[in-house]
Amino acid sequence: MPEGHSVHRITRQFERNFVGHIVHASSPQGRFAAGAAEIDGRRMLQARAVGKQMFLEFEGDVWLRVHLGMYGAWDFAGDILMDATIASANGRIGQTNQRGTFIDSPNPDAVVLDAPVFDRAGENSLTSIGAPRKARLRMSESEKDGGALDVFPPEPVGQVRVRLLTDTVSADLRGPTACEVLDPAQVEQVVAKLGPDPLLDDGPEAEEQFTRVVRKKPTPVGLLLMDQNVVAGIGNVYRAELLFRARQNPHTPGRLVPEEHVRHLWRDWAKLLAIGVETGQMMTMDGLSTDEWRAAMANRADRHWVYKREGLPCRVCGTNIVLEEMGARKLYWCPYCQA
C-alpha cells in the first residue's frame, strides 16, 4: 500500500501539471462515469494530500477524493513537468551548472552525490530535472519511468477508473480503494477523522494531539501507528522502522509507552516522511557514508533496519529479526533491541 510520502509526491505532480488548467475527465472502464461527468470541463484549483488520501479541488466546489489502497496507482503521460523535489530522485537538489545537478542527500552526515542513484527495483527511476518530457510515469508505492511516448493522449491501458486530461498531460487512475466526488463539507468531514500529518501539521499542537491520543489507548502501539485516525500516512514499512529506531516494543499498550518515546515517534515520523517525499524512497538508515548511501539508494535491502529482514541478524545486536502478524499486516521487529 502506498504510504504517506508517495501520496504527497503524487499531489505535487498534480500541482505542477494540472492545477490552473481546464481538465477533461472520463472513465474508460465505465465505473466512474457519473463522477467523471461532474468533473469534466472544470479547472483544477488545488491538490491536497492528507496521509494516504488525496483531494483534488475543481471549480464549483467540486472535489475528487482518492485513496489508492493496496493496488491503486496513477499513470502520468505527456509533457510531464517534473516537480523539482520529485525529480531529484535521491535527495534535495543543490545547484546546477555545466556539469549537471549536484544532489545533497538529507543524510545528516552531508553526503553529496554528483549523480542520481537509481533503485534496482525501480522504486524511483525518475531522471528529468524540472524539464517537460513526453513520457509515461507511474506513481504509487513504486515509481517507474515507462519511457518515451509516441502518441498523446495514449490509449488507456487496463482498467482505468478515471482519466484526467489537459492539453499536454494525462493522468490515469487504476485500482483505487476509494474514488468519489465530494462537496467541501464532505471533504472536511473526511479530513476531520484523520490523525495529524506532520507535513501539514508541523506545530506543537499536532505533536500534543498524537501524544495525547496514543498515551490514553490500551491498544498496542504497533497497531496505533497504523491507525489513520491516530496519525496519518504511516504504513507497514514505516511502522516497523519507526518502532525499531525508537527501540520500542510493538506490543506495548499505548498508555504504557513512555511519553518521551511517543514524542520521539512523532518527530522521527516527521523526519522520515520528509526524506521519503524528497527521495521517493523510504530511507530509514542514519549515519551512512557516501558509499553506503549510494548502496542504500540502489537497493532496498540496504536502507531498512528490520523491514523484510526476517530471519536475518539485527544490524545492531545480531538477534534474528522476527516476522509476525499484527493487525492483518506483517510486522518485523527485533526481540532484543525492542524488548
C-alpha positions in Angstrom: 0.0 0.0 0.0 1.4 3.4 -0.9 2.4 5.2 2.3 2.2 8.9 3.0 5.3 10.0 1.2 4.0 8.6 -2.1 0.7 10.4 -1.9 2.4 13.7 -1.2 4.6 13.2 -4.2 1.7 12.4 -6.4 -0.1 15.5 -5.2 3.0 17.5 -6.2 2.7 16.1 -9.7 -0.9 17.4 -9.9 0.2 20.8 -8.5 2.8 21.1 -11.3 0.9 19.7 -14.2 -2.9 20.2 -13.5 -3.6 23.0 -11.1 -4.7 26.0 -13.0 -5.7 24.0 -16.1 -9.1 23.0 -17.5 -9.4 19.3 -17.0 -11.3 16.8 -19.1 -12.4 13.7 -17.2 -13.6 10.3 -18.4 -14.0 6.8 -17.1 -12.6 4.4 -19.7 -13.6 1.4 -17.6 -17.1 2.9 -17.0 -17.3 2.5 -13.3 -16.8 6.2 -12.6 -18.8 7.7 -15.5 -21.1 9.8 -13.4 -18.3 11.2 -11.2 -16.2 11.9 -14.2 -19.1 13.8 -15.8 -19.3 16.1 -12.7 -15.6 17.0 -13.0 -15.3 17.2 -16.8 -14.5 20.7 -18.1 -13.7 22.3 -14.8 -10.5 24.0 -13.8 -8.4 22.3 -11.1 -7.8 24.7 -8.3 -5.6 22.8 -5.8 -4.3 19.4 -4.9 -4.0 18.3 -1.2 -2.6 15.2 0.4 -3.5 14.2 4.0 -1.8 11.0 5.0 -2.7 8.3 2.4 -5.6 10.2 0.9 -5.5 12.9 -1.7 -8.1 15.6 -2.6 -8.3 17.4 -5.9 -10.4 20.6 -5.9 -12.2 21.8 -9.1 -14.1 25.0 -9.9 -17.7 25.0 -8.5 -16.8 23.5 -5.1 -16.3 20.0 -6.5 -13.6 17.7 -5.1 -12.3 14.3 -6.1 -11.1 12.1 -3.2 -8.8 9.2 -4.0 -7.4 6.6 -1.7 -5.1 4.3 -3.6 -5.4 1.4 -1.1 -3.4 -1.8 -1.7 -3.4 -1.8 -5.5 -4.0 1.8 -6.7 -1.7 3.8 -8.9 -1.6 6.9 -11.1 0.0 6.8 -14.5 1.0 10.2 -15.9 1.8 10.7 -19.6 2.6 13.5 -21.9 4.8 16.6 -21.5 5.3 16.0 -17.8 6.8 18.9 -15.9 8.7 17.2 -13.1 8.5 18.7 -9.6 12.0 19.7 -8.7 11.8 17.7 -5.4 10.4 14.6 -7.2 12.9 14.8 -10.0 15.9 14.9 -7.7 15.5 11.1 -7.2 17.9 10.8 -4.4 17.8 14.0 -2.3 17.5 17.7 -2.3 18.6 19.5 -5.4 21.6 21.6 -4.7 22.9 23.7 -7.5 23.0 23.2 -11.3 25.9 24.2 -13.5 27.5 23.0 -16.7 28.5 19.7 -15.1 24.9 18.8 -14.1 22.9 18.7 -10.9 24.6 18.1 -7.5 22.3 16.2 -5.2 22.7 16.7 -1.4 21.1 13.9 0.5 19.0 14.5 3.6 21.6 12.4 5.5 22.9 14.4 8.5 26.4 13.4 7.5 26.1 15.7 4.5 26.7 13.1 1.8 27.0 14.8 -1.5 26.3 12.8 -4.7 27.3 14.1 -8.1 24.7 12.0 -10.0 21.4 10.3 -9.1 21.5 6.7 -7.9 18.7 4.5 -9.4 17.0 1.8 -7.4 17.5 -1.6 -8.9 13.8 -2.5 -8.3 12.5 0.7 -9.9 11.3 2.4 -6.7 12.5 5.7 -8.1 13.7 5.8 -11.7 13.0 9.5 -12.4 15.7 11.2 -14.4 14.3 14.5 -15.6 15.1 17.6 -13.6 12.4 20.2 -13.9 12.0 20.0 -17.7 9.0 18.8 -19.6 9.2 15.5 -21.3 6.8 13.4 -23.4 6.8 10.1 -21.5 4.9 7.8 -19.2 5.3 7.8 -15.4 3.7 5.5 -12.9 3.3 6.8 -9.4 2.4 4.6 -6.5 4.5 2.8 -3.9 7.0 2.0 -6.7 7.6 4.7 -9.2 8.6 3.6 -12.7 9.6 5.5 -15.8 7.7 4.0 -18.7 9.9 5.5 -21.3 9.1 7.6 -24.4 5.5 8.3 -25.6 4.7 8.2 -29.3 1.1 9.3 -29.3 -0.8 11.7 -27.0 -3.0 11.1 -25.3 -2.1 7.4 -25.1 -4.7 4.7 -25.3 -5.9 3.6 -21.9 -4.2 0.5 -20.7 -6.1 -1.9 -18.3 -9.0 -0.9 -16.1 -8.7 2.8 -15.9 -11.2 4.1 -13.3 -10.7 7.7 -14.2 -8.6 9.7 -16.7 -7.8 13.3 -16.1 -6.6 15.1 -19.2 -5.2 18.6 -20.1 -3.8 19.7 -23.4 -0.4 18.3 -22.6 -0.7 15.7 -19.7 -3.0 12.8 -18.8 -3.3 11.0 -15.5 -4.9 7.5 -15.4 -6.1 6.0 -12.1 -6.3 2.3 -11.7 -7.3 0.1 -8.8 -8.1 2.6 -6.0 -9.9 1.7 -2.8 -11.8 5.0 -3.0 -12.6 7.3 -5.8 -15.5 9.7 -5.3 -16.7 13.2 -5.9 -17.4 15.3 -2.7 -18.5 18.7 -1.8 -16.4 20.9 0.6 -18.3 19.9 3.7 -17.8 16.2 2.9 -14.1 16.8 2.4 -13.8 18.4 5.8 -15.7 15.5 7.4 -13.2 13.0 5.9 -10.2 15.1 6.9 -11.5 15.7 10.4 -11.4 12.0 11.1 -7.8 11.6 10.1 -4.9 12.0 12.6 -2.3 14.7 12.1 0.1 14.6 9.1 3.5 16.2 10.0 3.9 17.7 6.5 0.7 19.6 7.1 0.7 19.9 10.9 4.2 20.7 11.9 3.4 22.7 15.0 3.4 21.7 18.7 -0.4 21.2 18.6 -0.1 18.2 16.3 2.6 16.6 18.4 0.5 17.1 21.5 -2.6 15.6 19.8 -0.6 12.5 18.7 1.0 12.1 22.2 -2.3 12.5 24.0 -4.2 10.0 21.8 -1.5 7.4 22.0 -1.0 7.6 25.7 -4.7 7.1 26.6 -5.1 4.0 24.4 -4.9 0.4 25.7 -4.2 -0.7 22.0 -0.6 -1.9 21.2 1.5 0.9 19.8 2.2 -1.2 16.8 -1.5 -1.0 15.9 -1.9 2.6 16.8 0.8 3.7 14.3 -1.2 2.1 11.5 -4.5 3.7 12.6 -5.0 6.6 10.3 -7.3 8.2 12.9 -4.3 8.4 15.2 -1.6 9.5 12.8 -1.9 10.0 9.0 0.3 8.3 6.5 2.2 5.6 8.3 2.1 2.1 6.6 3.8 -1.2 7.2 7.3 -0.2 6.2 7.4 3.0 8.3 5.7 1.3 11.2 8.4 -1.3 11.5 11.2 1.1 11.0 9.9 3.8 13.4 9.4 1.3 16.2 12.9 -0.1 15.8 14.5 3.3 15.6 12.7 4.1 18.9 13.7 0.7 20.4 10.0 0.3 21.2 8.3 -3.0 21.7 5.3 -3.0 19.2 3.1 -4.9 21.7 3.3 -2.3 24.5 -0.1 -0.7 25.1 -0.1 3.0 24.0 -0.9 4.2 27.5 2.2 2.4 28.8 4.6 3.8 26.3 6.8 6.5 27.9 5.9 10.0 26.8 9.4 10.6 25.5 9.1 7.6 23.3 5.8 8.8 21.9 7.2 12.2 21.2 10.3 10.6 19.6 8.0 8.6 17.3 6.2 11.7 16.1 9.4 13.7 15.5 11.0 10.8 13.8 8.0 10.2 11.5 8.2 13.9 10.5 11.8 13.4 9.6 11.4 10.2 7.7 8.3 11.4 5.9 10.2 14.5 4.6 13.1 12.3 3.4 10.6 10.0 1.7 8.9 12.9 -0.2 12.3 14.2 -1.2 13.9 11.0 -2.4 10.9 8.8 -3.3 12.4 6.0 -1.2 11.7 5.0 2.3 15.2 5.6 3.6 15.3 4.9 7.3 19.0 4.4 8.0 21.1 7.2 9.5 24.8 7.7 9.7 25.7 6.3 6.3 28.9 7.1 4.4 28.7 8.2 0.8 29.2 4.7 -0.5 26.7 3.3 2.0 24.2 6.0 1.0 24.6 5.1 -2.7 24.2 1.3 -1.9 21.0 2.1 0.1 19.5 4.2 -2.6 20.2 1.4 -5.1 18.9 -1.5 -3.1 16.0 -1.6 -0.5 17.8 -4.3 1.4 20.4 -1.7 2.4 18.2 1.1 3.6 16.0 -0.5 6.3 16.8 -1.7 9.8 14.2 -4.5 10.1 11.6 -4.4 7.3 11.7 -7.6 5.1 14.7 -8.8 7.1 13.0 -11.7 8.9 15.5 -14.4 10.0 18.5 -12.2 9.3 20.6 -10.9 12.2 19.7 -7.5 13.6 22.1 -4.8 12.4 22.7 -3.7 16.0 22.6 -6.7 18.3 22.8 -9.8 15.9 19.5 -11.3 17.1 17.4 -12.7 14.3 14.6 -10.3 13.2 11.2 -11.7 13.9 8.2 -11.7 11.5 4.7 -12.0 12.9 1.2 -10.8 12.0 -0.3 -7.7 13.7 -3.5 -6.1 12.5 -3.6 -8.4 9.5 -0.3 -7.0 8.3 3.3 -8.3 8.6 5.3 -6.9 11.5 9.1 -7.0 11.6 11.0 -6.3 14.8 14.0 -7.2 16.9 13.0 -9.1 20.1 16.2 -8.0 21.8 16.6 -4.3 20.8 12.8 -3.8 21.2 12.2 -6.0 24.2 
